[in-house]
Amino acid sequence: MGFESIDGVDVTLRDHLLTITLDRPERRNAMTPNHMNYLGQLCTQAEHDDDVRVVMITGVGDAFCAGADLGEADLSADGGQIPPVSMGRNLFLPMLELSKPFIGAINGVAAGGGLGVALCTDLRIASEDARFATSFSRIALTANDAVGYLLPRIVGTAKALELIYVGRPIDATEAERIGLVSYVHPRDEFADAVGAFVEQILSGPPMGLRFSKRLVLEGLDRTYREHVLAQEYASLANRVVANDDINEGVAAFKEKRAPRFEGSKLQSRWDNY
């Protein structure tokens, strides 16, 4: 089954790169529950599609994503201002459980739940036009949409609390300074810079990168003794499912040429890891 676009979410798969583009510029790419559910479904589908090696998410216009579309939302206590558990399960869990490299190309404003989506990516590359805001305190809400969980892990506890308490937007320069984004590029260079960066990741060994990502993220909650055991298992599993890539990497290193990685020829075994 191929990847399909829906109204407000454009999807393309080209040369092993799955690009998800939020396309509701008139609403600053704010998402309805249908959009949120679909993003989660796309990540789940990408996880199990052998042709996808890297996933990238970006937006159209002057916003990356302004969060939930509140146009018809009832945020009163009676109306259910607390986000349903299903949204955390349907949207943020599939993003966080994606084992493939996940890149955020932050073209503009990322606020509220849109910031949460950005934080779910492995790393973020920003346009100089990007702005970041938690926004929840401005409408008397608690930190939702995985922001309270992810933000302190990325920028530290004190800075995360400051951004949540104050709710003021920060620009791309400040975001880079505090480690929220990895790189900032001028508007007219942004697309090319993101493309060049993603190409570097696409040239890497698909299975090796997936195992490495899981080692890093799951290692945050492990002791080092536990990590060593996981590292040994990952190394052995990688050799089982992607030994041809290991041999190609060694050969390319000796021959002083760029390697040509093909990925696992036993991809179905990945689901057993």
C-alpha positions in Angstrom: 0.0 0.0 0.0 1.4 3.4 -1.0 1.4 6.6 0.9 -1.4 9.0 0.1 -2.0 12.7 0.7 -5.2 14.0 2.3 -6.6 17.5 2.4 -4.1 19.5 4.5 -1.4 16.9 4.5 0.8 16.3 1.4 2.9 13.1 1.4 5.6 12.1 -1.1 8.0 9.1 -1.1 11.1 9.7 -3.3 14.5 8.0 -3.2 13.8 6.5 0.2 12.7 9.8 1.8 9.2 10.1 3.0 8.3 13.8 3.2 5.2 14.9 5.2 4.1 18.5 4.5 1.4 20.2 6.5 -0.5 22.2 4.0 -3.1 24.5 5.6 -1.4 27.8 5.3 -4.7 29.7 5.7 -4.9 28.1 9.2 -1.1 28.3 9.8 -1.0 24.5 9.4 -3.1 24.0 12.5 -4.3 20.4 12.8 -7.8 18.9 13.2 -8.1 15.6 15.1 -8.3 13.9 11.7 -4.9 15.4 10.7 -3.4 14.4 14.0 -4.6 10.8 13.6 -3.4 10.7 10.0 0.1 11.8 10.9 0.3 9.0 13.5 -0.9 6.5 10.8 1.8 7.7 8.4 4.5 7.2 11.0 3.3 3.7 11.7 3.1 2.9 8.0 6.6 4.3 7.5 8.0 2.2 10.3 7.0 -1.0 8.4 7.7 0.1 4.9 11.2 -1.1 3.8 11.4 1.6 1.1 11.4 4.4 3.7 14.8 5.1 5.2 14.3 8.7 6.4 11.1 10.6 7.4 10.9 14.4 7.2 8.1 16.7 8.3 7.7 20.4 7.3 5.0 23.0 6.6 3.8 25.3 3.9 3.8 29.1 4.2 4.9 31.1 7.3 4.1 28.4 9.8 5.4 24.9 10.5 2.4 24.1 12.7 0.3 26.3 15.0 -0.9 23.3 17.0 -4.5 22.2 17.2 -7.1 24.0 15.1 -9.1 25.7 17.9 -11.6 27.3 15.5 -14.4 25.0 16.7 -12.9 23.6 19.9 -14.6 23.9 23.2 -11.8 24.4 25.7 -14.0 24.9 28.7 -13.9 22.4 31.6 -17.3 21.0 30.5 -16.1 20.9 26.9 -13.0 18.8 27.7 -10.0 21.0 27.8 -7.8 18.0 28.8 -6.6 16.4 25.6 -7.9 12.8 25.2 -5.5 10.0 25.9 -6.2 8.8 22.4 -4.4 11.8 20.9 -1.2 11.0 22.8 -1.6 7.4 21.7 -2.6 8.1 18.1 -0.2 10.9 17.2 2.7 11.3 19.5 3.5 7.6 20.3 3.9 6.6 16.7 6.2 9.6 16.1 8.3 8.8 19.2 8.4 5.1 18.3 9.6 5.6 14.8 12.9 3.8 14.6 14.0 5.5 11.4 15.7 8.9 11.3 13.0 11.6 11.7 13.9 15.2 10.7 12.0 18.3 11.4 12.4 21.1 8.7 10.9 23.9 10.7 10.0 26.6 8.1 8.1 28.9 10.4 6.1 29.1 13.6 5.9 26.0 15.8 3.5 26.6 18.7 1.6 24.5 21.2 0.9 21.1 19.7 3.0 22.1 16.7 6.0 22.5 19.0 5.1 19.1 20.3 5.3 17.6 16.8 8.6 19.3 16.2 10.0 18.0 19.5 9.1 14.4 18.4 11.7 14.6 15.6 15.2 13.5 16.2 16.6 16.9 15.3 15.3 20.1 13.9 16.7 22.4 11.2 15.1 25.9 11.2 14.6 28.7 8.8 15.6 32.1 10.1 11.8 32.8 10.0 11.0 30.0 12.6 9.5 30.9 15.9 8.8 28.5 18.9 6.3 28.9 21.6 4.7 26.6 24.2 1.5 28.8 24.1 -0.5 26.7 26.6 -0.3 29.1 29.5 -1.7 31.8 27.3 -5.1 30.1 27.3 -4.7 28.7 30.9 -3.9 25.1 29.8 -1.3 22.8 31.2 1.7 21.8 29.1 0.1 19.2 26.7 1.0 17.4 23.5 4.2 15.8 24.8 5.8 19.2 25.4 6.1 18.7 29.1 7.8 15.4 28.5 10.1 16.2 25.6 11.1 19.9 26.1 13.2 19.4 29.4 15.0 16.5 27.8 16.1 18.7 24.9 16.8 22.1 26.5 17.0 21.2 30.2 14.5 21.6 33.1 15.0 25.3 33.9 14.8 26.5 30.4 11.8 24.2 29.7 9.9 25.6 32.7 10.7 29.2 31.7 9.3 28.6 28.2 6.2 27.0 29.7 5.7 29.6 32.4 6.2 32.6 30.2 4.8 31.3 27.0 6.6 33.9 24.9 7.9 32.9 21.5 11.6 32.6 20.9 13.3 33.1 17.5 15.4 30.7 15.6 18.7 32.2 16.9 17.6 31.7 20.5 16.3 28.2 19.7 19.7 27.3 18.3 21.5 28.7 21.3 19.6 26.6 23.8 19.8 23.4 21.6 16.2 23.3 20.5 17.3 23.3 16.9 20.6 22.1 15.4 21.0 24.6 12.5 19.4 27.8 11.3 19.5 28.8 7.6 18.4 32.0 5.7 15.0 31.7 4.1 16.4 31.5 0.5 18.9 28.8 1.5 16.7 26.7 3.8 15.3 24.1 1.3 18.7 23.4 -0.2 20.4 23.2 3.2 17.8 20.8 4.5 18.0 18.7 1.3 21.8 18.4 1.6 21.6 17.4 5.2 19.0 14.8 4.6 21.1 13.4 1.7 23.9 12.7 4.2 21.6 10.7 6.4 20.1 8.8 3.4 23.7 7.8 2.4 24.1 6.0 5.7 23.4 2.3 6.5 19.7 2.1 7.0 19.7 -0.7 9.6 22.8 0.5 11.4 21.1 3.9 11.9 17.9 2.4 13.1 19.7 0.3 15.7 21.8 3.3 16.7 18.7 5.5 17.2 17.1 3.0 19.5 20.3 2.6 21.5 20.5 6.3 22.0 16.9 6.9 22.9 16.3 3.8 25.0 19.7 4.3 26.7 18.3 7.5 28.3 16.4 5.3 30.7 19.0 2.6 31.2 22.0 2.1 33.4 25.3 1.8 31.6 25.5 -1.9 32.5 22.1 -2.3 30.8 23.2 -0.2 27.8 26.3 -2.4 27.3 24.1 -5.5 27.0 21.7 -3.7 24.6 24.7 -2.5 22.6 26.0 -6.0 22.2 22.6 -7.3 21.1 22.1 -4.5 18.6 25.5 -5.1 17.1 24.8 -8.8 16.7 21.3 -8.1 15.3 22.7 -5.6 12.8 25.2 -8.2 11.6 22.4 -10.7 11.1 20.1 -8.4 9.1 22.6 -6.1 7.4 25.9 -8.0 7.1 26.2 -7.0 3.4 26.2 -3.3 4.4 28.9 -4.0 6.9 31.1 -5.7 4.3 30.4 -2.8 1.9 31.3 -0.2 4.5 34.6 -1.9 5.2 35.4 -2.4 1.5 34.6 1.3 0.7 36.8 2.4 3.6 39.7 0.4 2.3 39.2 1.5 -1.3 38.7 5.2 -0.2 35.3 5.6 -1.9 31.8 6.3 -0.9 29.9 3.2 0.3 26.7 2.1 -1.4 24.4 0.8 1.3 21.3 -1.2 0.3 19.7 -1.9 3.6 18.8 -5.3 5.1 18.0 -8.2 2.9 16.2 -9.7 5.9 14.0 -6.7 6.8 11.2 -8.9 8.1 13.4 -9.9 11.0 13.4 -6.3 12.3 10.0 -6.8 13.8 11.4 -9.4 16.2 13.8 -6.9 17.7 
